[in-house]
Amino acid sequence: MSSRFLERARRLPSLGLGLSTEYGALRAPGSLDLFEARRALPRCASFLELGVEVEKGLDRDARRWAREVGPTTYHFLDVNLHEPQDLDPAWLEGVRALVAEARPAWLCGDAGMWHFGPRAQGHMLLLPPVLTRDAAYELADGVAALREATGLEVLPENPPGHLYLGDLHLLDFFALLCERADTGMLLDVAHLVIFQAERGLPPTAGLDGFPLDRVIELHMAGGRRRDVEGLALIEDDHAPRLLPETWAAFDACAPRLTELRAVVFECERNPLRACEEEMRALHAALGARVAPAAPLHEALGPSPCAPHAPAPRPGPPA
């Protein structure tokens, strides 16, 4: 790992296990009551990842969290990092204003295409990147430019997708990106599993050679298997139960996540009663299995959220 990045990483706060939202998500019927989760399972809701489009800003739940609770991260939903023109002065001014209000620990977001053509409110396209060296370098340059413009770390996330173009494995692509940008990343384990399934690979393929010491944040989310006219796929629906493949990939990563600072359980469109069991299982797994990540382990610590014994969960797929 770059000594420059390692030095910066050491200054990043440990946030523990948190939840995510985007504008209006918590107001939909049947969605997670974020503040109920905070009261009932405080160590499973240590921080809030804010999904943000600059034109929409922050909703009242996000503002209340920032005002009353505090710890946040800023997950952009409206910038194509590979397009330099997307970091225009008006957008950057909006980002800085939202950063001043929410005080996030860092910026992060899917390193894909959020819009096609001019940026438009509510577009939310999100296509994965083309998996080539040139595309990785273009995204890396965008990460470095946004970091320079905001003064915050910018963690690119591997996006979901059912069709990927390019000859690189997704993990090799992000290894190139992170090295060129001198950055860490947000590894979405559920998205990785979707990619592996699309390529016909086991969930842990490519992890042995990947620089997991660059992973600052981890996303865990449920998915749903579907068959679309004979095409088997996994839908990234943020269901409250993690797939066995997601647990398998997590287990393979855990011992080498030496710089891990935060984990998000993405379950915002489900009621707390549906999410609680998996929250407890994930909390217990983090405390027991991410042994080298002392800051995160200490941030979580013993808590009423953790069961007395690790909660049962599905084993890895055959």
C-alpha positions in Angstrom: 0.0 0.0 0.0 1.1 3.5 -0.7 2.7 5.0 2.4 0.9 8.3 1.7 -2.5 6.6 1.7 -1.5 4.6 4.8 -0.6 7.8 6.6 -4.0 9.4 5.7 -5.9 6.2 6.6 -4.5 6.2 10.1 -6.2 9.6 10.6 -9.7 8.3 9.6 -12.2 7.7 12.4 -13.5 4.3 13.3 -17.3 4.4 12.8 -18.3 0.8 13.5 -21.5 -0.7 12.1 -24.0 1.6 10.6 -27.0 2.0 8.3 -27.8 3.8 5.1 -30.5 5.9 3.6 -31.2 8.2 0.7 -33.6 11.1 0.2 -37.1 10.1 1.4 -36.3 6.4 1.9 -37.2 6.3 5.5 -40.6 7.8 4.9 -41.9 5.0 2.6 -44.4 2.5 4.1 -42.6 -0.4 5.8 -39.2 1.2 5.8 -36.7 1.2 8.6 -37.3 3.5 11.5 -33.7 4.7 11.9 -34.1 6.3 15.3 -36.0 3.2 16.6 -33.0 1.1 15.4 -30.6 3.6 17.1 -32.5 3.2 20.4 -33.0 -0.6 20.3 -29.6 -1.6 18.8 -27.3 1.3 19.2 -24.1 -0.5 18.2 -25.8 -1.6 15.0 -26.6 2.0 14.1 -23.4 3.8 15.1 -23.4 6.0 12.0 -25.5 6.8 9.0 -24.5 6.7 5.3 -26.3 9.5 3.5 -27.1 8.8 -0.2 -27.0 12.3 -1.7 -28.0 14.0 -4.9 -26.9 17.6 -4.6 -30.1 19.0 -6.2 -32.2 17.2 -3.6 -30.0 17.8 -0.6 -30.7 16.2 2.8 -34.1 15.2 3.9 -35.4 15.9 7.5 -34.3 12.5 8.8 -30.8 13.0 7.6 -30.7 16.5 9.1 -32.1 15.2 12.4 -29.4 12.5 12.5 -26.6 15.0 11.7 -28.0 17.3 14.4 -28.8 14.8 17.2 -26.5 11.8 16.6 -23.7 13.0 14.5 -21.5 10.4 12.7 -22.2 10.2 8.9 -20.6 9.4 5.6 -21.6 11.0 2.3 -22.5 8.6 -0.5 -22.8 10.5 -3.8 -25.5 9.4 -6.3 -25.0 12.0 -9.0 -21.4 12.1 -10.3 -19.6 10.3 -13.1 -16.1 10.3 -11.8 -14.6 9.4 -15.1 -16.0 12.6 -16.7 -13.9 15.7 -15.6 -16.8 18.0 -16.6 -19.0 16.4 -13.9 -16.9 18.1 -11.2 -18.3 21.5 -12.3 -18.1 24.5 -9.9 -21.8 24.6 -9.2 -21.9 20.9 -8.2 -18.8 21.2 -6.1 -20.3 24.2 -4.3 -23.3 22.1 -3.5 -21.2 19.3 -2.2 -19.2 21.5 0.0 -22.4 23.0 1.5 -23.8 19.6 2.3 -20.4 18.5 3.7 -20.5 21.5 6.0 -24.0 20.6 7.2 -23.6 16.8 7.6 -19.9 16.7 8.6 -19.2 13.3 7.0 -16.1 11.3 7.8 -15.5 10.8 4.1 -17.1 10.8 0.6 -17.9 7.5 -1.1 -20.0 6.2 -4.0 -20.4 3.7 -6.8 -17.6 4.3 -9.4 -19.9 3.9 -12.4 -22.1 6.0 -14.6 -24.8 7.8 -12.6 -26.3 9.6 -15.6 -26.0 9.6 -19.4 -25.7 13.1 -20.9 -26.2 16.2 -18.7 -26.8 15.6 -15.0 -30.5 15.6 -14.2 -32.3 15.4 -10.9 -33.6 12.0 -10.1 -31.8 10.3 -13.0 -30.0 7.7 -11.0 -29.0 5.5 -13.9 -26.0 3.7 -12.5 -24.2 1.5 -15.0 -21.0 -0.3 -14.1 -17.6 0.8 -15.5 -16.0 -0.8 -18.5 -13.4 -3.1 -17.0 -10.3 -1.9 -18.8 -7.1 -0.3 -17.6 -7.9 3.0 -19.4 -11.3 3.2 -17.7 -9.7 2.5 -14.3 -7.3 5.3 -14.8 -10.0 7.8 -15.8 -12.0 6.9 -12.7 -8.8 7.2 -10.6 -8.2 10.7 -11.8 -11.7 11.7 -10.9 -11.3 10.3 -7.4 -8.1 12.2 -6.9 -9.7 15.4 -8.3 -12.7 15.2 -6.0 -10.4 14.5 -3.0 -8.4 17.6 -3.9 -11.5 19.7 -4.3 -13.2 18.7 -1.0 -10.3 17.9 1.3 -12.0 14.6 2.2 -11.1 11.0 1.3 -13.1 9.7 -1.6 -13.7 5.9 -1.5 -14.8 4.4 -4.8 -17.3 1.6 -4.6 -17.7 -1.4 -6.9 -21.2 -0.9 -8.4 -23.8 -3.6 -9.2 -24.5 -4.8 -12.6 -25.7 -7.9 -14.6 -23.6 -7.2 -17.7 -20.0 -6.0 -17.5 -17.9 -5.1 -20.5 -14.1 -5.3 -20.6 -11.5 -8.0 -20.0 -10.5 -7.3 -16.4 -11.8 -9.0 -13.3 -13.7 -6.4 -11.2 -11.2 -6.7 -8.3 -8.2 -6.3 -10.7 -9.9 -3.1 -12.1 -10.3 -1.6 -8.6 -6.8 -2.6 -7.6 -5.5 -0.5 -10.6 -7.9 2.4 -9.7 -6.9 2.5 -6.1 -3.1 2.3 -6.9 -3.3 5.2 -9.4 -5.5 7.4 -7.2 -3.5 6.6 -4.1 -6.8 5.8 -2.3 -8.8 3.3 -0.3 -12.1 2.0 -1.4 -15.5 0.9 -0.3 -16.0 -2.8 -1.0 -19.6 -3.8 -1.5 -19.6 -7.5 -0.9 -23.1 -8.0 -2.2 -22.2 -6.3 -5.5 -19.0 -8.4 -5.7 -21.1 -11.6 -5.4 -23.4 -10.4 -8.2 -20.4 -9.9 -10.5 -18.9 -13.3 -9.6 -22.2 -15.0 -10.4 -22.5 -13.1 -13.7 -19.0 -14.4 -14.7 -19.7 -17.9 -13.4 -17.1 -17.6 -10.7 -17.2 -18.6 -7.0 -17.9 -15.8 -4.6 -14.3 -15.6 -3.4 -12.6 -15.5 -6.8 -9.8 -12.9 -7.0 -9.8 -12.0 -3.4 -6.4 -13.7 -2.7 -4.5 -11.2 -4.7 -6.6 -8.2 -4.0 -5.1 -5.4 -1.7 -7.8 -5.7 1.1 -5.7 -3.4 3.2 -7.1 -0.6 1.0 -10.7 -1.3 2.1 -11.8 1.4 4.5 -15.5 0.6 4.3 -17.6 -2.5 3.7 -21.2 -2.8 2.5 -23.3 -5.8 3.3 -26.8 -6.2 1.8 -29.3 -8.9 1.0 -30.2 -10.0 -2.5 -32.8 -12.0 -4.3 -32.3 -14.7 -6.9 -34.4 -14.4 -10.0 -34.9 -16.2 -13.2 -35.6 -13.8 -16.2 -36.6 -15.8 -19.2 -34.0 -18.5 -18.4 -31.3 -16.0 -17.2 -30.4 -16.6 -13.6 -29.4 -13.5 -11.7 -29.1 -11.9 -8.3 -31.0 -8.7 -7.7 -29.5 -6.1 -5.4 -32.7 -5.4 -3.5 -31.3 -4.7 0.0 -33.4 -7.5 1.5 -32.9 -8.1 5.2 -31.2 -11.5 4.8 -27.7 -11.9 3.4 -27.1 -14.6 0.8 -24.8 -17.5 1.7 -22.4 -16.3 -1.0 -22.2 -12.9 0.6 -21.3 -14.4 3.9 -18.7 -16.6 2.1 -17.0 -13.6 0.5 -17.1 -11.7 3.8 -15.4 -14.6 5.6 -12.7 -14.7 3.0 -12.1 -11.0 3.4 -12.3 -10.6 7.1 -8.8 -11.6 8.3 -7.1 -9.1 5.9 -9.3 -6.0 6.5 -6.5 -4.3 8.4 -7.7 -0.7 7.7 -11.4 -1.3 8.0 -13.2 1.6 9.7 -16.9 1.2 8.9 -19.4 -1.4 7.8 -22.9 -0.5 6.5 -25.8 -3.0 6.5 -28.0 -1.7 3.7 -31.6 -2.5 4.8 -33.3 0.9 4.7 -36.6 -0.3 3.1 -37.4 -3.0 5.6 -38.9 -2.7 9.1 -36.6 -3.2 12.1 -38.2 -6.5 13.1 -37.2 -8.0 9.7 -33.6 -6.7 10.0 -32.8 -7.3 13.6 -31.6 -10.9 13.4 -29.2 -10.2 10.6 -27.9 -7.0 12.3 -27.1 -9.1 15.3 -25.4 -11.8 13.3 -23.3 -9.2 11.4 -22.3 -7.4 14.6 -21.2 -10.7 16.1 -19.3 -11.7 13.0 -17.5 -8.3 12.9 -16.5 -8.6 16.6 -15.2 -12.1 16.2 -13.8 -12.3 12.7 -12.2 -8.9 11.9 -9.5 -9.5 14.4 -6.7 -7.4 12.8 -9.0 -4.4 12.5 -8.5 -3.2 16.1 -10.0 0.3 15.7 -13.2 -1.1 14.4 -13.3 -3.9 17.0 -12.8 -1.4 19.7 -15.5 0.9 18.3 -18.0 -1.9 18.4 -16.9 -3.5 21.6 -19.3 -5.4 23.9 -22.8 -4.1 23.5 -26.5 -5.0 24.1 -26.7 -5.6 20.3 -24.4 -8.5 20.3 -25.9 -11.9 21.2 -24.2 -14.1 23.8 -23.1 -16.5 21.1 -22.7 -15.9 17.4 -26.1 -16.0 15.7 -26.6 -19.0 13.3 -26.2 -18.0 9.7 -26.0 -19.9 6.4 -22.8 -21.6 5.6 -20.9 -21.0 2.3 -22.4 -22.4 -0.8 -21.3 -25.8 -2.0 
